[in-house]
């Protein structure tokens, strides 16, 4: 996300609005709290799900079964009670999943998986040592986080960050941009030292071939 924010600049060097970075439309409105009621409702619903399944350790299959029992029981009793109170039975909508959205989702997922596979393949082939080290470091940090919390909690933290970081960045954009530039410059300085003292001394494939020749 940070890379997208810093890379999204127009010809005048100004940062592209976050609403445009998120693609505009309803998803951007949701994450940037354009409609506070909807955003708060979604975040509250996700929090309730996390508390229900992770904190209270309620199982998904049990929840679905109890929910269906309740809905079917109420609908059944209501449908039969209408004969005694002379009212119309409940209108239960027929649910049909359209084909086009499913195909579009599958196609988009296929493209993302292929791109991720190609990215990992390039790293495995040793085409970019810097990217290789960054990915290894990221996976190592992810493994440490995974050892401290389960997948559902990690997913919930990601959702909370998605609902808080962009809107805070939009509000304090100049302060964050200044801090990010200083951090990037400091990281680049340390990486240049590490590259000069360690990475540059690691023999590469073409170098080995030349030595053999």
C-alpha positions as CSV (number, residue, x, y, z in Angstrom):
1,X,0.0,0.0,0.0
2,X,2.8,2.4,0.9
3,X,4.5,1.7,-2.4
4,X,1.3,2.5,-4.3
5,X,0.9,5.8,-2.4
6,X,4.5,7.0,-3.0
7,X,4.5,5.8,-6.6
8,X,1.2,7.4,-7.5
9,X,2.4,10.9,-8.4
10,X,1.3,13.0,-11.4
11,X,3.5,15.0,-13.7
12,X,3.7,17.9,-11.2
13,X,5.1,15.7,-8.5
14,X,2.0,15.8,-6.4
15,X,0.7,12.7,-4.7
16,X,-2.4,11.2,-6.4
17,X,-5.4,11.3,-4.1
18,X,-6.0,8.2,-2.1
19,X,-9.5,7.9,-3.4
20,X,-8.0,7.4,-6.9
21,X,-5.3,5.1,-5.6
22,X,-8.0,2.8,-4.3
23,X,-9.7,2.8,-7.7
24,X,-12.5,5.2,-6.8
25,X,-16.1,4.1,-6.5
26,X,-17.6,2.3,-3.5
27,X,-14.6,0.5,-2.2
28,X,-12.6,3.8,-1.9
29,X,-15.6,5.4,-0.3
30,X,-15.8,2.6,2.2
31,X,-12.1,2.6,3.2
32,X,-11.8,6.4,3.4
33,X,-15.0,6.7,5.4
34,X,-16.9,8.9,2.9
35,X,-20.1,7.4,4.4
36,X,-19.3,7.0,8.1
37,X,-22.4,4.9,8.8
38,X,-21.6,2.3,6.2
39,X,-17.9,2.2,7.1
40,X,-18.6,1.9,10.8
41,X,-21.2,-0.8,10.1
42,X,-18.8,-2.9,8.1
43,X,-16.0,-2.5,10.6
44,X,-18.4,-3.2,13.4
45,X,-19.6,-6.4,11.6
46,X,-16.1,-7.6,11.1
47,X,-15.2,-6.9,14.7
48,X,-18.3,-8.9,15.8
49,X,-17.3,-11.8,13.7
50,X,-13.8,-11.8,15.1
51,X,-15.1,-11.6,18.7
52,X,-17.6,-14.4,18.0
53,X,-15.2,-16.8,16.4
54,X,-11.8,-16.0,18.0
55,X,-12.6,-14.5,21.4
56,X,-15.7,-16.6,22.2
57,X,-14.5,-19.5,20.1
58,X,-17.8,-20.0,18.4
59,X,-17.6,-22.4,15.5
60,X,-18.7,-21.4,12.0
61,X,-20.6,-24.6,11.3
62,X,-22.5,-24.3,14.7
63,X,-23.3,-20.6,13.9
64,X,-24.6,-21.5,10.4
65,X,-26.7,-24.4,11.7
66,X,-28.2,-22.4,14.6
67,X,-29.0,-19.5,12.2
68,X,-30.7,-21.8,9.7
69,X,-32.7,-23.4,12.5
70,X,-33.9,-20.1,13.7
71,X,-34.8,-18.8,10.2
72,X,-36.5,-22.0,9.1
73,X,-38.4,-22.2,12.3
74,X,-39.7,-18.6,12.2
75,X,-40.6,-18.9,8.5
76,X,-42.4,-22.3,9.1
77,X,-44.4,-21.0,12.0
78,X,-45.2,-17.7,10.2
79,X,-46.4,-19.6,7.1
80,X,-48.7,-21.8,9.1
81,X,-50.0,-19.0,11.3
82,X,-51.2,-17.1,8.3
83,X,-54.1,-19.5,7.9
84,X,-55.4,-18.6,11.3
85,X,-54.9,-14.8,11.2
86,X,-55.9,-14.3,7.6
87,X,-52.7,-12.7,6.4
88,X,-50.4,-13.4,3.4
89,X,-47.5,-15.8,4.0
90,X,-44.0,-14.4,4.2
91,X,-42.3,-13.5,0.9
92,X,-39.1,-15.5,0.7
93,X,-37.0,-14.2,-2.2
94,X,-35.5,-16.7,-4.6
95,X,-31.7,-16.4,-4.6
96,X,-29.9,-17.1,-7.9
97,X,-26.2,-16.4,-8.2
98,X,-25.5,-14.8,-11.6
99,X,-22.8,-16.3,-13.7
100,X,-21.0,-13.2,-14.9
101,X,-19.8,-11.9,-11.5
102,X,-18.5,-15.3,-10.6
103,X,-16.6,-15.6,-13.9
104,X,-15.2,-12.1,-13.5
105,X,-14.0,-12.9,-10.0
106,X,-12.4,-16.2,-11.1
107,X,-10.7,-14.4,-14.0
108,X,-9.4,-11.7,-11.8
109,X,-8.2,-14.2,-9.2
110,X,-6.4,-16.2,-12.0
111,X,-4.6,-13.1,-13.2
112,X,-3.4,-12.2,-9.7
113,X,-2.2,-15.8,-9.0
114,X,-0.3,-15.9,-12.3
115,X,1.3,-12.5,-11.5
116,X,2.3,-13.6,-8.0
117,X,3.7,-16.9,-9.5
118,X,5.8,-15.0,-12.1
119,X,7.0,-12.6,-9.4
120,X,8.2,-15.5,-7.1
121,X,9.7,-17.3,-10.1
122,X,11.8,-14.2,-11.0
123,X,13.0,-14.0,-7.4
124,X,13.9,-17.7,-7.2
125,X,15.9,-17.3,-10.4
126,X,18.1,-14.7,-8.7
127,X,17.3,-11.8,-11.0
128,X,17.0,-9.3,-8.2
129,X,19.0,-9.8,-5.0
130,X,17.6,-6.7,-3.3
131,X,14.0,-7.9,-3.9
132,X,15.0,-11.4,-2.8
133,X,16.3,-10.1,0.5
134,X,13.2,-7.9,1.0
135,X,10.8,-10.9,0.3
136,X,12.8,-13.2,2.7
137,X,12.7,-10.5,5.4
138,X,9.0,-10.0,4.9
139,X,8.2,-13.7,5.1
140,X,10.3,-14.0,8.2
141,X,8.4,-11.1,9.9
142,X,5.1,-12.7,8.7
143,X,6.2,-16.0,10.3
144,X,6.9,-14.2,13.6
145,X,3.5,-12.5,13.5
146,X,1.9,-15.9,12.6
147,X,3.4,-17.5,15.6
148,X,1.9,-14.9,17.9
149,X,-1.7,-14.9,16.6
150,X,-3.9,-17.2,14.5
151,X,-5.0,-16.5,10.9
152,X,-8.4,-15.0,11.8
153,X,-6.8,-12.5,14.1
154,X,-4.2,-11.6,11.5
155,X,-6.9,-11.2,8.9
156,X,-8.9,-8.9,11.4
157,X,-5.8,-6.8,12.0
158,X,-5.4,-6.4,8.3
159,X,-9.0,-5.2,7.9
160,X,-8.6,-2.8,10.8
161,X,-5.4,-1.4,9.2
162,X,-7.2,-1.1,5.9
163,X,-10.0,1.0,7.6
164,X,-7.6,3.2,9.6
165,X,-4.3,3.7,7.9
166,X,-5.6,5.2,4.6
167,X,-7.9,7.7,6.3
168,X,-5.2,8.7,8.8
169,X,-2.8,9.1,5.9
170,X,-5.3,11.3,4.0
171,X,-5.7,13.5,7.1
172,X,-2.0,13.8,8.0
173,X,-0.6,13.4,4.5
174,X,2.2,16.0,4.7
175,X,3.5,14.8,8.0
176,X,3.5,11.2,6.9
177,X,5.2,12.0,3.6
178,X,8.0,13.9,5.3
179,X,8.6,11.1,7.8
180,X,8.5,8.5,4.9
181,X,11.1,10.5,2.9
182,X,13.4,10.6,5.9
183,X,12.9,6.9,6.6
184,X,13.5,6.0,2.9
185,X,16.7,8.0,2.8
186,X,18.0,6.4,6.0
187,X,17.1,2.9,4.7
188,X,18.9,3.6,1.4
189,X,22.0,4.8,3.2
190,X,22.2,1.6,5.4
191,X,21.5,-0.6,2.3
192,X,24.3,1.1,0.3
193,X,26.7,0.3,3.2
194,X,25.4,-3.3,3.4
195,X,25.7,-3.6,-0.4
196,X,29.2,-2.3,-0.5
197,X,30.5,-4.4,2.4
198,X,28.5,-7.7,1.9
199,X,26.4,-8.0,-1.2
200,X,29.0,-6.8,-3.7
201,X,31.4,-9.5,-2.4
202,X,29.0,-12.4,-3.2
203,X,30.0,-14.1,-6.4
204,X,27.4,-14.2,-9.1
205,X,26.7,-16.8,-11.8
206,X,28.4,-15.0,-14.8
207,X,31.4,-14.2,-12.6
208,X,31.8,-17.9,-11.8
209,X,31.6,-18.8,-15.5
210,X,34.3,-16.2,-16.3
211,X,36.6,-17.7,-13.7
212,X,36.1,-21.2,-15.0
213,X,36.9,-19.9,-18.6
